[in-house]
Amino acid sequence: MSDFDWGYIREKFSSALVHLARPAHVPEENIWVTIAGMPALSDNPVINRDREVAEPPRIRSPLCGWSPRKEDKWFCECDNEWNTFDTGGVCPACLHQWNETQCLSCSRWSPHSDWYAK
């Protein structure tokens, strides 16, 4: 695996991702904000096998402790329905970044980042 140029692969992957994921009406500079916020590929235990595989973060409402299931869905203003924790709060249809998430149990809003147990 040491023969690979990971910088080159990351650059090509990011470029391909922008062209595959970007709807025609979304300016390319808006996509880079999302990609820049993604964890580095070296943080991915599938790509970096030398890294210990940790348990995925526990997701729960910081207000009432409710944990969403994989099949739970949220709605975006664009009418898309998806599990917001599959995308880190980014709507896959319109790429809107939701900074707050509403609990489906208690109906209160809290910062999306607070849902991930430390």
C-alpha positions as CSV (number, residue, x, y, z in Angstrom):
1,M,0.0,0.0,0.0
2,S,2.9,2.4,0.5
3,D,3.3,2.7,-3.3
4,F,0.1,4.9,-3.5
5,D,0.2,8.6,-3.5
6,W,-2.7,9.3,-1.1
7,G,-2.6,13.1,-1.8
8,Y,-3.2,12.4,-5.5
9,I,-6.0,9.9,-4.7
10,R,-7.6,12.4,-2.3
11,E,-7.5,15.1,-4.9
12,K,-9.0,13.0,-7.6
13,F,-11.6,11.6,-5.2
14,S,-12.6,15.1,-4.1
15,S,-12.8,16.3,-7.7
16,A,-15.0,13.3,-8.7
17,L,-17.2,13.7,-5.7
18,V,-17.9,17.3,-6.6
19,H,-18.9,16.4,-10.1
20,L,-21.0,13.5,-9.1
21,A,-22.7,15.0,-6.1
22,R,-23.3,18.6,-7.2
23,P,-26.8,19.4,-8.5
24,A,-26.6,21.8,-11.5
25,H,-28.2,24.7,-9.6
26,V,-25.6,24.5,-6.7
27,P,-22.4,26.5,-7.3
28,E,-19.2,24.5,-7.1
29,E,-17.8,26.7,-4.3
30,N,-20.7,25.6,-2.1
31,I,-19.7,22.0,-2.5
32,W,-16.1,22.6,-1.3
33,V,-17.4,23.8,2.0
34,T,-19.0,20.4,2.5
35,I,-15.9,18.5,1.4
36,A,-13.6,20.7,3.5
37,G,-15.7,19.8,6.5
38,M,-15.4,16.0,5.9
39,P,-12.9,14.1,8.0
40,A,-9.6,13.3,6.3
41,L,-9.3,10.0,4.5
42,S,-6.5,9.1,6.9
43,D,-9.2,9.1,9.6
44,N,-11.1,6.4,7.8
45,P,-10.3,2.9,9.4
46,V,-11.1,1.2,6.1
47,I,-8.4,3.2,4.2
48,N,-5.9,3.4,7.1
49,R,-5.7,-0.1,8.4
50,D,-3.0,0.9,11.0
51,R,-5.5,2.9,12.9
52,E,-7.5,1.2,15.7
53,V,-11.2,0.7,14.8
54,A,-13.2,2.5,17.4
55,E,-16.9,2.1,18.2
56,P,-19.0,4.5,16.1
57,P,-20.2,7.5,18.1
58,R,-23.4,7.0,20.1
59,I,-26.1,9.4,18.8
60,R,-28.6,10.6,21.2
61,S,-30.7,13.8,22.0
62,P,-28.7,16.0,24.3
63,L,-32.0,17.2,25.8
64,C,-33.9,14.0,26.5
65,G,-31.4,11.1,25.7
66,W,-33.6,9.6,22.9
67,S,-31.5,7.7,20.3
68,P,-32.7,7.6,16.7
69,R,-32.9,4.4,14.7
70,K,-31.5,3.9,11.2
71,E,-35.1,4.0,9.8
72,D,-36.0,7.4,11.5
73,K,-36.3,10.2,9.0
74,W,-36.2,14.0,9.0
75,F,-37.5,16.4,6.4
76,C,-35.6,19.3,4.7
77,E,-37.2,22.5,3.5
78,C,-36.7,21.1,0.0
79,D,-39.1,18.2,1.0
80,N,-36.4,15.6,0.9
81,E,-36.7,12.9,3.6
82,W,-33.6,11.2,5.0
83,N,-31.8,10.2,8.1
84,T,-29.9,13.4,9.1
85,F,-27.2,11.3,11.0
86,D,-26.3,9.5,7.8
87,T,-24.9,12.7,6.4
88,G,-23.9,14.7,9.4
89,G,-26.9,17.1,9.1
90,V,-26.4,17.8,5.4
91,C,-29.5,17.3,3.1
92,P,-28.3,15.1,0.3
93,A,-30.8,16.6,-2.1
94,C,-30.1,20.4,-1.7
95,L,-26.9,20.2,0.4
96,H,-28.4,22.5,3.1
97,Q,-26.3,22.2,6.3
98,W,-28.6,21.8,9.3
99,N,-26.8,23.2,12.3
100,E,-29.7,22.2,14.6
101,T,-31.7,19.0,14.7
102,Q,-35.2,18.5,16.1
103,C,-35.6,15.5,18.4
104,L,-38.4,13.2,17.1
105,S,-39.2,12.2,20.6
106,C,-39.4,15.5,22.6
107,S,-39.7,17.8,19.5
108,R,-37.1,20.2,20.9
109,W,-34.2,21.6,18.8
110,S,-30.5,21.4,19.7
111,P,-27.2,21.8,17.9
112,H,-26.6,18.9,15.6
113,S,-23.0,18.4,16.9
114,D,-24.4,18.0,20.4
115,W,-26.1,14.7,19.4
116,Y,-22.8,12.8,19.1
117,A,-21.8,11.5,22.6
118,K,-18.3,12.3,23.5
